[in-house]
């Protein structure tokens, strides 16, 4: 019997006490009844250091976070663990490692068919999508394929912001406009050759995923479809798999 899909997908930007509290509460809820959660650190080059930092950041969450790199047989670890947490970093590094270790299908099967809870932030949210093609990251390495888990049927653009960038060169300097490309412009380029809808998650936002129901929490998000106007959704909105409001 196929069990309920349960996932928590976040943008990142967990830089305030309020956001850290929300993150920890949502993670504890997502991994309720889990004793051991495997942490996938492959979006970094320092697996041990990254895992240790995330263990410290999780605090007293009620579950033990164990690095996947510590196992000789990663497939057996995926089978044995109660939950799966894929950390952020560089999506290209992450996707290469997932394909080289043969982890795409086993993690997909664990989440979609066995009901193993999944969490992913930033790059970890990117790889929950059908492909990695809406990442913001530098292409620091080649990947065997753009294919990722397909836990959700839409694409995510993490660290999304709705407009242009203003910056200042010194702490007390004046703000200047950057005039560079917006994230929405980049997503429109993705839509020139793809039809899958994209949700741009503002910093501090999360999607609480339960089968075909996706609740937006923490901050806003922009929904972008090919040849359509952008729709901004507020926290508390429940979305369907096609990113329309339920």
Buried (B, 14 or more C-beta within 10 A) or exposed (E): EEEEBBBBBBBBBBEEEEBBEBBBEBBBEBBEEBEBBBBBBBBBEEBEEBBBBBBEBBEEBBBBBBBBBBBEEBBEBBEEBBBBBBBBBBBBBBBBBBBEBEBBEBBBBBBBEEBBBBBBBBBBBBBBBBBBBBBBBEEEEEBEEEBBBBBBBBBBBBBBBBEEBEEEEEEEEEEEEEEEEBBBEBBBEBBEEBEBBBBBBBBBBBBBBEEEBBBBBBBBBBBBBBEEEBBEBEBEBEBEBEBEEE
